[in-house]
Amino acid sequence: MRGYLVRFLSFIALFGLALTMLPANAGGVGISITTPTNGEIDSAASTGFATTTISWTSSATYLNGATVQLALAPVPSSTAITECLPATTSIGGATYTFGSASSSGAVWTLTGNAATTAVTLCVLVPVTNGPALISAKNFSEAIVTTGATVDFGAAMFYVNGGNDVTITATVPATLSFMITDPANINLEQHTCNLGNLSMSAVNSCSYRLKIQTNAQNGFGAKIKEDHDLATGYATITNVADLHVTAGFEEYGVNLVTSTYGGRNPNTGLFTEPATAWHPIANDYSIPTLATGFVSSTNAFYATSTGATQLVTHKASINGATVVGSYSQRVTYYVYGHF
């Protein structure tokens, strides 16, 4: 019984001693990044250091003799960190000494009692490898305090884009062209029959140019003929007065451009018209050399007839027009302005 009592009293004594050794306050604290903005270090001073500032609110005021220990992980270089100079830090308003600095951390020791729980530390961190910023890397500045109040926490810093992800994508160049039926832009057409010409009317035939491209500067289309509208022995005169008129021997082409389909660079919508080679109200002869016919200065998307180019060939004759079967071949060349 006596031995049991002795052991019990010894336990009480040890428990009391352990209680006196425990800190009065302990807990994690939220570390906020003051400098640099969002913790991103993308440059360093000529000295090779970057300024990093962290702040927190202590769980209680720190007392004389307490220490604040900071650890960097991973270690950015072999150069020891240093405190910001001139000093911009305060340990809760208490005086302190700065020492035991290394490449992986440092210790601040209070030489007086703190007056506030607001704490800020400013540390110059070596972030260069020779003259250049170190390669992309993220690291933490973790703190722990000793003394009556034990606080701990950490904040992240990001060097040279270590917290960045570069997203890339490629959009292939597109360019398409189809000569289509005037009423159905999905039906390809490669003939245009003017029919039997007479002195009492102007005969015509039409088709559409369906052009699409994602070229940022749009497209250009050229037109040329292989020869005038002719038989092997006679030619119908090209229009010269801008209007093919019944009773006169004339032949020409008319272009009505799209009213939309071009991309508006401000809105991104395909609301812009194409540009015609000549005023669209007139008829023109077809050149024998490839000549600009229609164009757009922005990407172009044709999903309906209003976004295509309507081409109409017109012919008329007079009493002296020579009998025969007349023909010609018209060729278009389309270019993307990428």
C-alpha positions in Angstrom: 0.0 0.0 0.0 2.8 2.4 0.9 4.5 1.7 -2.5 1.3 2.4 -4.4 0.9 5.7 -2.6 4.4 6.8 -3.4 3.9 5.9 -7.1 0.6 7.8 -7.2 2.2 11.0 -5.6 5.1 10.8 -8.1 2.6 10.6 -11.0 0.8 13.7 -9.7 4.1 15.6 -9.4 5.1 14.7 -13.0 1.7 15.6 -14.4 1.9 19.0 -12.7 5.4 19.6 -14.1 4.2 18.7 -17.6 1.3 21.2 -17.3 3.7 24.0 -16.4 5.8 23.2 -19.5 2.9 23.4 -21.9 2.4 26.8 -23.8 -0.4 29.0 -22.7 -1.7 29.3 -26.3 -1.1 27.2 -29.4 -2.7 26.9 -32.8 -2.5 27.3 -36.5 -2.8 30.9 -37.9 -3.8 32.0 -41.4 -0.8 33.4 -43.2 -1.6 36.1 -45.8 0.6 37.3 -48.6 1.3 41.0 -48.7 4.2 41.1 -51.2 4.3 40.3 -54.0 0.8 40.4 -55.3 -0.8 37.0 -55.1 2.6 35.6 -54.2 3.9 35.7 -57.8 7.6 36.4 -58.1 8.4 37.0 -61.8 11.4 39.3 -61.3 14.3 39.9 -58.9 16.3 43.0 -58.0 19.8 43.4 -59.4 20.9 42.0 -56.0 19.3 38.7 -56.9 16.7 38.8 -54.2 12.9 39.2 -54.3 10.9 40.9 -51.5 8.4 38.6 -49.8 6.1 39.8 -47.1 3.8 37.6 -45.0 1.4 38.7 -42.2 -0.8 37.0 -39.7 -2.6 37.6 -36.4 -1.1 35.7 -33.5 -3.3 33.7 -31.1 -1.9 35.8 -28.3 0.7 38.6 -27.9 4.3 37.3 -28.1 6.5 37.9 -25.0 10.1 38.7 -24.5 12.3 35.8 -25.5 9.8 34.2 -27.9 11.1 33.3 -31.3 9.6 33.3 -34.8 11.2 30.6 -36.9 10.7 30.7 -40.7 11.5 27.8 -43.1 11.6 27.8 -46.9 10.7 24.7 -48.8 12.1 23.8 -51.2 15.3 25.8 -50.7 15.5 28.3 -53.6 19.3 28.5 -53.7 22.4 28.2 -51.6 22.4 31.9 -50.7 21.2 32.8 -47.2 18.0 34.8 -47.0 18.1 38.2 -45.3 15.7 40.6 -43.8 14.2 43.4 -45.8 16.4 46.5 -45.5 15.6 49.0 -44.4 13.6 47.0 -41.9 9.8 47.1 -42.7 8.8 44.4 -40.2 7.6 44.3 -36.7 7.0 41.4 -34.4 3.8 42.7 -32.9 5.4 46.0 -32.2 8.2 44.4 -30.1 11.9 44.9 -30.5 13.8 41.9 -31.8 17.0 40.5 -33.2 17.4 38.8 -36.5 19.8 35.9 -36.8 20.5 32.3 -37.7 19.7 33.0 -41.3 20.5 30.4 -43.9 19.4 29.4 -47.4 16.5 27.5 -45.8 15.2 29.9 -43.2 15.8 32.3 -40.3 15.0 33.1 -36.7 13.7 36.3 -35.1 14.0 36.6 -31.3 11.9 39.1 -29.3 13.8 41.4 -27.0 10.6 42.9 -25.5 7.0 42.1 -25.2 4.7 42.6 -28.2 2.0 45.2 -28.0 -0.3 43.8 -30.7 -1.1 40.5 -32.3 -0.7 41.8 -35.8 2.6 40.4 -37.1 4.5 41.1 -40.4 7.7 39.6 -41.6 9.6 40.8 -44.7 12.3 38.6 -46.1 14.6 38.9 -49.1 14.6 35.5 -50.9 17.3 34.6 -53.3 15.6 33.7 -56.6 18.2 34.0 -59.3 20.6 31.5 -60.9 23.4 33.7 -62.0 21.9 36.7 -63.8 18.6 35.0 -64.6 15.6 34.1 -62.5 15.5 30.5 -61.3 13.4 28.1 -63.3 9.7 27.8 -62.5 9.3 26.7 -58.9 6.8 27.1 -56.1 7.9 27.2 -52.5 6.3 27.9 -49.1 7.4 30.2 -46.2 6.3 28.4 -43.1 6.4 29.9 -39.6 6.4 28.5 -36.1 6.8 30.4 -32.8 8.2 29.3 -29.5 7.5 30.6 -26.0 4.2 30.9 -24.2 2.4 31.2 -27.5 3.0 28.6 -30.2 1.6 29.6 -33.6 2.2 27.9 -36.9 1.2 28.4 -40.6 2.5 28.8 -44.1 2.0 30.8 -47.3 2.9 29.8 -50.9 5.1 31.8 -53.2 5.4 31.2 -56.9 8.6 31.8 -58.8 8.9 32.4 -62.6 5.5 31.0 -63.4 5.7 27.9 -61.3 2.0 28.2 -60.7 1.1 28.8 -64.4 -0.2 26.5 -67.0 0.1 27.5 -70.7 -2.8 26.3 -72.7 -2.2 26.0 -76.5 -4.4 25.1 -79.4 -4.1 25.1 -83.2 -6.9 26.0 -85.6 -6.1 24.7 -89.1 -6.5 27.2 -92.0 -9.7 26.7 -94.0 -10.6 27.8 -97.5 -13.4 26.4 -99.6 -15.0 27.4 -102.8 -18.0 26.1 -104.8 -19.9 27.3 -107.8 -23.6 26.5 -107.0 -27.1 26.6 -108.3 -28.6 30.1 -107.7 -31.4 28.7 -105.5 -29.5 25.9 -103.7 -26.0 26.7 -102.5 -25.4 23.1 -101.7 -25.9 22.0 -105.4 -22.8 22.4 -107.5 -23.2 24.0 -111.0 -20.7 24.4 -113.8 -22.9 25.4 -116.8 -24.8 28.6 -117.5 -27.1 28.4 -120.6 -28.2 31.7 -122.1 -30.6 29.9 -124.4 -31.8 31.1 -127.8 -31.0 34.8 -128.2 -33.4 37.3 -129.8 -33.5 41.0 -130.6 -36.5 41.5 -128.4 -35.0 40.5 -125.0 -32.0 40.2 -122.9 -31.2 36.6 -122.1 -29.5 35.7 -118.8 -28.3 32.8 -116.7 -26.9 32.8 -113.1 -25.0 30.9 -110.5 -23.5 31.6 -107.1 -20.0 31.7 -105.7 -19.9 30.1 -102.3 -16.6 31.1 -100.6 -15.7 30.4 -97.0 -12.5 30.9 -95.1 -11.3 31.5 -91.5 -8.4 33.6 -92.8 -8.1 36.6 -90.5 -7.8 39.0 -93.5 -10.5 37.4 -95.6 -10.3 36.3 -99.2 -10.0 37.5 -102.7 -11.4 36.0 -105.9 -10.4 36.7 -109.5 -12.2 36.2 -112.8 -11.0 35.6 -116.3 -12.3 34.3 -119.6 -10.5 32.0 -122.1 -11.9 34.1 -125.0 -14.9 36.3 -125.8 -18.3 34.7 -126.2 -17.9 33.3 -129.8 -18.2 30.6 -132.4 -15.2 29.6 -134.4 -16.0 32.4 -136.8 -18.0 35.1 -135.0 -18.0 37.0 -131.7 -20.7 38.7 -129.7 -19.5 42.2 -128.9 -18.6 42.9 -125.2 -20.8 45.4 -123.4 -19.2 48.9 -123.4 -21.9 51.1 -121.9 -22.4 49.2 -118.6 -25.9 47.9 -119.7 -26.7 45.0 -121.9 -29.8 46.2 -123.8 -32.3 44.3 -126.0 -31.8 45.0 -129.7 -28.1 45.6 -129.4 -25.4 43.1 -129.8 -23.9 43.0 -126.3 -22.6 40.5 -123.8 -21.4 41.0 -120.2 -21.5 39.9 -116.6 -23.2 41.3 -113.5 -22.2 40.6 -109.9 -24.4 41.1 -106.9 -22.3 40.6 -103.7 -23.4 39.1 -100.5 -25.1 41.3 -97.9 -23.5 39.4 -95.0 -21.1 36.6 -94.3 -18.0 38.6 -93.5 -16.9 38.6 -89.8 -17.3 41.9 -88.0 -14.1 42.2 -86.0 -15.8 44.2 -83.3 -18.8 41.9 -82.6 -17.5 38.6 -84.0 -20.7 38.2 -85.9 -20.8 37.4 -89.7 -22.7 40.5 -90.6 -20.4 42.2 -93.1 -20.9 42.3 -97.0 -18.3 41.3 -99.5 -16.8 43.9 -101.8 -17.5 43.8 -105.6 -15.0 44.6 -108.3 -17.4 47.3 -109.8 -20.7 48.8 -108.8 -23.2 46.0 -108.8 -25.9 47.8 -110.8 -23.8 47.6 -114.0 -22.8 45.0 -116.5 -19.1 44.5 -117.5 -17.0 42.6 -120.0 -15.0 39.7 -118.6 -11.3 40.3 -118.7 -8.9 37.8 -120.4 -6.4 38.2 -117.6 -7.2 37.2 -114.0 -8.7 40.3 -112.4 -10.0 40.9 -108.9 -13.8 40.2 -108.8 -15.0 40.0 -105.2 -13.2 40.1 -101.8 -13.6 40.4 -98.1 -11.2 41.8 -95.5 -12.3 39.4 -92.7 -13.1 35.7 -92.3 -16.1 34.7 -94.3 -18.8 32.1 -93.6 -21.6 31.3 -96.2 -24.5 29.3 -94.9 -27.3 30.8 -97.0 -27.8 32.6 -100.4 -27.4 36.0 -98.8 -23.8 35.2 -97.9 -22.9 34.1 -101.5 -22.0 36.1 -104.6 -24.6 36.0 -107.4 -23.1 36.1 -110.9 -25.4 36.7 -113.9 -24.3 36.5 -117.5 -26.4 38.6 -120.0 -26.5 38.7 -123.8 -28.5 40.4 -126.5 -28.3 40.6 -130.3 -29.2 42.8 -133.2 -30.1 41.9 -136.8 -26.5 41.6 -137.9 -25.4 39.1 -135.2 -24.1 36.0 -137.0 -25.9 32.7 -136.6 -24.1 30.0 -134.7 -23.5 28.3 -131.4 -21.6 30.6 -129.0 -19.6 29.7 -126.0 -16.7 30.6 -123.6 -15.1 29.3 -120.4 -15.0 31.6 -117.4 -12.5 30.7 -114.6 -12.4 31.8 -111.0 -9.4 31.8 -108.7 -9.9 32.1 -104.9 -7.2 33.1 -102.4 -7.2 33.2 -98.6 -5.5 36.2 -97.0 -4.1 34.5 -93.9 
